[in-house]
Amino acid sequence: MPPETSLPGAFYVRPTLDVARDLLGRILCRRLPGGSTLRGRIVEVEAYDGPEDRASHACRGRTARTRPMFERGGIAYVYQIYGVHFCLNVVTGGEGYPAAVLLRATESPRKDGSASGPGRLTRVFGIDRSFDGASFLGDELWIETGEPVADAEVKRTARIGVDYAGEWAERDFRFVITSHPALSGPRSLR
């Protein structure tokens, strides 16, 4: 069972942009097979909100791959890109409405690996497709309350790498802790 400092299930069953903003400053936790726990403060996220969002995998409808996005908020949606990197998303909202928040960067929980960028984050935390559909209310993967970030320290920008999404690519659905050294992407978006 995760610690009492874990976010409650109700945290995830809210509008996606609210969850995305409120994930900044929270602590991503992963219990490793040996019993130790990795923790990293979340500093960068991107929201993917609903079936009309052309940057979202859900815009193509429910498939075997996107099934977790259509579930009730509070579970993981993990997919692989370029056949190499895994990406960890937090599913949000109510059942049937496909939405999730991509975790793009945390402060690194290890000295030997950066968690800046979604592929590096999952590599450092040891997260792969086996976590697809896993609950964030379990004892292997959870998010702790951490310290909420003041609005003055938050910047919203367009998402990274979704130019194919037309007008949806320009929406300010990326949330970052301003100028944090662990942010990914171009310097102009920090």
C-alpha positions in Angstrom: 0.0 0.0 0.0 1.4 3.5 -0.9 2.1 6.0 1.9 -0.7 8.2 3.4 1.0 11.1 1.5 -0.2 9.7 -1.8 -2.7 11.6 -3.9 -6.3 10.4 -3.5 -8.2 8.8 -6.4 -10.4 11.9 -6.6 -7.3 14.0 -7.6 -7.3 12.2 -11.0 -11.0 12.3 -11.8 -11.0 16.0 -12.7 -10.5 18.1 -15.9 -7.3 17.2 -17.6 -5.8 20.7 -17.7 -6.5 21.1 -13.9 -4.7 17.8 -13.2 -1.8 18.7 -15.4 -1.3 22.0 -13.7 -1.6 20.4 -10.2 0.9 17.6 -10.9 3.7 20.1 -10.9 5.6 19.8 -7.6 4.2 16.4 -6.8 6.4 13.4 -6.3 6.4 10.4 -8.8 7.2 7.2 -6.8 8.2 3.8 -8.0 8.9 0.9 -5.7 11.6 -1.3 -7.2 11.7 -5.1 -7.0 14.3 -5.1 -4.2 12.0 -2.9 -2.0 13.7 0.5 -2.4 11.7 3.4 -3.7 12.7 6.0 -6.4 11.2 9.5 -6.0 11.3 12.4 -8.4 9.6 15.8 -8.2 7.5 16.4 -11.3 8.6 19.6 -13.1 7.1 19.2 -16.7 3.9 17.7 -18.1 1.7 17.9 -21.2 -2.1 17.4 -21.3 -3.9 15.4 -24.0 -7.6 16.3 -23.6 -10.4 14.3 -25.3 -11.2 12.8 -28.6 -11.1 16.1 -30.5 -7.5 16.8 -29.5 -5.6 16.0 -32.7 -2.3 15.5 -30.8 -3.9 12.8 -28.7 -3.8 9.1 -29.5 -7.5 9.0 -28.6 -8.4 11.1 -31.6 -8.3 7.9 -33.6 -10.8 6.3 -31.2 -10.6 3.4 -28.8 -8.0 0.8 -29.8 -6.1 -1.9 -27.9 -3.3 0.6 -27.4 -5.5 3.5 -26.3 -7.9 1.5 -24.1 -6.4 2.9 -20.8 -7.1 6.5 -21.9 -10.8 5.7 -21.8 -10.8 4.4 -18.3 -11.5 6.3 -15.1 -8.6 8.6 -14.0 -5.9 7.3 -11.8 -4.2 4.7 -13.9 -1.1 4.7 -16.1 -1.2 4.8 -19.9 2.2 3.6 -21.2 3.2 3.4 -24.8 6.4 3.1 -26.8 7.7 5.6 -29.3 10.3 5.0 -32.1 10.3 1.3 -31.0 12.7 2.4 -28.2 11.4 4.8 -25.6 8.4 4.4 -23.2 6.2 7.3 -22.2 4.3 7.4 -18.9 0.9 9.2 -18.8 -1.5 9.7 -16.0 -5.1 9.0 -17.1 -7.6 11.7 -16.0 -11.3 12.4 -15.8 -14.2 10.0 -15.8 -14.6 6.7 -17.6 -15.3 7.0 -21.3 -13.7 10.4 -21.8 -10.2 9.8 -23.2 -7.6 12.1 -21.6 -4.2 11.8 -20.0 -1.2 13.8 -18.8 2.2 12.9 -20.2 5.0 13.1 -17.5 7.8 14.8 -19.4 10.4 15.4 -16.6 11.1 15.0 -13.0 14.1 15.9 -10.8 16.3 12.8 -11.1 16.0 10.3 -8.3 19.5 8.9 -9.2 22.9 10.5 -9.7 23.5 8.2 -12.7 20.6 9.2 -14.9 18.7 12.3 -16.0 14.9 12.2 -15.9 14.6 15.1 -18.4 12.4 14.0 -21.2 9.7 11.3 -21.3 12.0 8.5 -22.5 14.7 9.2 -19.9 12.1 9.5 -17.2 10.7 6.0 -17.8 14.3 4.6 -18.2 15.4 6.0 -14.8 12.2 4.8 -13.1 12.3 1.4 -14.7 8.8 1.8 -16.3 7.8 -0.1 -19.4 4.7 -1.4 -21.1 4.1 -3.8 -18.2 2.8 -0.7 -16.3 0.1 0.1 -18.9 -3.1 0.2 -16.9 -1.4 0.1 -13.5 -3.1 2.1 -10.8 -1.5 5.1 -9.3 -3.2 4.1 -6.0 -1.2 0.8 -5.8 2.0 0.0 -4.0 4.4 -0.2 -7.0 3.6 3.2 -8.7 2.1 6.2 -7.0 2.3 10.0 -6.8 2.8 11.8 -3.4 1.5 15.2 -2.5 4.9 16.9 -2.5 4.8 20.7 -2.5 2.3 22.5 -4.8 3.9 25.1 -7.1 2.8 28.7 -7.0 1.2 30.1 -10.1 4.0 32.7 -10.4 6.5 29.7 -10.9 4.4 28.0 -13.6 4.7 28.6 -17.4 2.4 27.2 -20.0 3.6 26.6 -23.6 2.6 24.7 -26.6 3.3 20.9 -26.5 6.5 19.6 -28.0 6.7 17.4 -31.1 3.0 17.6 -32.2 3.3 19.8 -35.2 1.1 17.3 -37.2 -1.9 18.3 -35.0 -2.7 21.5 -36.8 -4.3 24.2 -34.5 -4.1 21.7 -31.6 -0.3 21.9 -31.7 -0.5 25.5 -30.7 -2.6 25.0 -27.6 -0.8 25.8 -24.3 -1.2 22.3 -22.9 2.4 22.0 -21.6 3.0 23.0 -18.0 6.5 23.6 -16.5 8.1 24.9 -13.4 9.7 28.0 -15.0 13.4 27.7 -15.8 13.8 24.5 -13.9 17.1 22.8 -14.9 15.5 19.4 -15.5 13.1 20.6 -18.2 13.2 19.0 -21.6 12.8 20.5 -25.1 14.1 23.7 -26.7 15.4 26.5 -24.4 12.8 28.9 -25.9 10.1 26.8 -24.2 11.6 26.9 -20.7 
